[in-house]
Amino acid sequence: MIRLDGVHKSFAARQVLRGVDLDVAQGSSMVIIGGSGTGKSVLLKCILGLVEPDAGRITVDGRDVHDGDHDAFLARFGMLFQGAALFDSLPVWQNVAFRLLRGRLKRPKADARAIAIDKLRRVGLSADVADAFPAELSGGMQKRVGLARAIAADPAIIFFDEPTTGLDPIMAGVINDLIREIVTEMGATAITITHDMTSVRAIADSVAMLHEGTIKWTGPIDRMDAAPDPCLQQFIHGRASGPIAALR
């Protein structure tokens, strides 16, 4: 579904991506791991066509991300942002139905509200939450609202940016379970970026480690622990010493 071939991206003199090669199979859940500042978010922006690579090619379902109608291209995606990124001035249901109230996905207001309430129920929130404002909700509830928004338009591809950041372990587990269930039910292709190894093990079908601008290792989640790459082993076990520390 998603293919990156030799993707490079620099900002001024700083090389962020240095030849990324990666394949994400249709209907699979790929988790990209790596330290802060390694380019994970830049990689997502390149796939979305929001940042243009300096070299290399990215295709989604066989089509170059910069070809054709970009609005139609983006309509295939859903996104759960780090920190939920809700609009404080809008009630919850309008946050969830944001894309359904404007643009090419626009639906009648009553239909958009009904869809929003249905998606809220899918993430474990009652209809009573629909007219509340984000500031009235806990962090875990806000994250669920963000997840409901990500799936509101039934996207073919969903990106999750640090989905459990700022959550306690129990709520993080709830969000991980919801993501796994929803991606499986929808048959969606998913890419998650995270530092949380508990999330990696709960969400991933496959894992890719991004370090120094390249993919150091990629493979099925069940082969990760036995993989010989020293950078991967240092990262997944949280060791202070190792090749990553030596390079900093």
N, C-alpha and C positions, 0 to 999 in steps of 0.2 A: 504493500500500500504506500509506503514512504521509503524513498531511496535517496541517500546522500552519497555523491561521488566526488571525492577530492575537494571538499568545501574548505575554503580559506576565508578568513575575515580579520582585518586589522582596523584599529582606530588610531590614526596618526602612526606613531612608531610602535604601538603595542599590538603584537600579534596575539589574537585571541584563539582563532581556529586555524590550524596548520595542516589541513588535509584530512578532514573527517570523512570516513567511509562508514556508512551504517545502513542496514536494511531493517525495516519494521514490517512484519507480516500482517496481512489483513486479519482483523479480529483478534489480534494479540495485544498483550499488555507489556510494553517495554518500559523499564525504569532506567533512567540515566543518573548515575551517581558520580561524585567527584567533589573535590574541595571547593570552598568559596572562591569565586573569581576565576574559575576554570573555563567559563564560557557556556555553561548549560543554558542559561536564559537567552544568550545570544543565539544559540543553536535553535531554540524554539522560535525566536523571532525570524530567523532565516527561513525556517520551514513555512511559517505563516506568510512569508513574502513581505514582512514589515521592514526587514533589513536585507539588503542585497549583498550576496557574497562577492568577494573580490575575484574569486576563481572557483571552479567546480560547478556542479549541477545538482539541483534538488527537484525530484519529481514526486508527485502525489497521485496515485492511481495512474501512473504512466504519463502524467502531464506536468510540464515544467511549471513551477509555482509562479513564474512571472509572465506566463502566456494567458491570453484571454481576459475574461471579465473577472477582476479580482474580488469584487463584492460577491459574485456567485461562488467563487472559490472559498472565501471565508465563511460563507453560509453553511459549509459542510462541517465546520469546526465548532466545538464547545470548549470552554476554558474555565477551570477553577483556579482563580488567582490566589497567590499567597496573601494571607490575611483577609480572604474573602472579597475585599475591595467592593463593598456594597455602597450604593448611593445613599448617603445619610438623609437626604431630603425626600426620598421616595419610600412609600410603604413597602413592606416585604413583597407583596404580590406583584407590584410594579417592577421591583428589582428582578424577580424571577422571570417575569414576562417582558423584560426590557426589549429584547430583539423582536418579540411578537407584537409590539406596539408601534413599530416604525420600520421603514425600509422595505426590502423585497420580501421579508417574512411576515409582514404586517397582517394581523388578524383583527376581526372586530373585538372591541374592548371586552365584551362579555365572554367571548370565546377565550381570549387571552387570559382573563382572570380564572376561568374554569381550568385551563391547562396549568396555570401556576399553582392553583390549589391542589390539583392532582399530583404535580411534581413535588410539592411540599409534603404531601402525605407519603409519597414514595421514599422520602428521606427521613421519615419519622416525625414530621411536624404536623400538628392539627390545623384545620382551617381557621381556628381562632388567631393564629399567628399572622394571617394574611394582611391584616390591616394595621399591624404593629409597625413601628419604625426600627431600623437596625440597632439604634442606641438602647432600645428596650430589651434586647436579646443578649444572652450570654455568648461568649466566644465560640463555644461549640455549636450553638444554634445558628450563629451567623455563618459558620462554615457550612452547615447543612443547607442554609439558604443559598450560599454560593454554589453548592453542588446542584441544587435544584435548578438554578439559573443555567448552569453548564449543560444540563440535559433537556432544557425546556423545549428546544427546537428539534429534538431527536437527532443529534449530529452523528455523522459517520465516524468522526475522529474527535477524541477528547484529550485535552492537555491538562495535566494537574501540576501546578507549581507549588512545591513544598506544602502538600495538603494538610499535614498535621502540625505545622509550625504554631507554637503558642498554646497547644492543647495539652491537657493532662493525659497521662497514659491510658486511662479508661476511655476518654472521649476520642483520643487518637485511634484506639482500637475500633471504636464504633465507625469512625470515618473510613478507616481502612476496609472494614467489612462492607460498608455501603458502596465504596468504589468498586471493589471486587465484584459484588453482586450486580451492580448496575451495568458495568462494562460487559459482563457475561450475558446478562439479559438482553441488552441492546445489540450485542454482536459488534460493538464498536471497536475501533483500533485506538489504543490509548498509549500516550507517552507521559510518564511522570518524572519530574526531577525532584530529588529529595536527598537529604543527608541522613534520614532516619532509617536505620537498617531494619527495624521492626516493620516499617511500612514496605520496604523493599521485599521482604520475605512474605508479606501478606498480599501484596498487589501484583508482583511481577510474574510473567511467564518467562521473560528474558531480561537480562541486565547488560548494560554497557557502561564502562567506566571511562570518563573523559578526564584526561590529565595532560597538561602542557599542550593543549590544542589538538590532541589526537585521541582516538579511541584505543586505550591500552588493552582492553579485553572486552569481548562480548560473547554471550552464550546463554544457554538456559539457566534458570535460577537453580536447578538441582545440580548444576556443575560448578557453581560459583565457589563453594567452600573448598573444593579440591583443585581449583585453578592454580597454576604455578606462578602467575604474575605477582611479583613482590609488591608493587604499588597497590594492586587490588587487595591483597591480603592485609597490608598495613591499614588500608582504609576501612575494610569491613570489620576488622577487629579493633579499630580505634587505638592503634599502637602509636606512642609518641615518637619512637625511633623507627627509622626505615628509610627507604629511598625518597619518599615524599618530603620528610623532614630535612634530609640531607640537601635537597634541592632548594630549600627556602632560605 
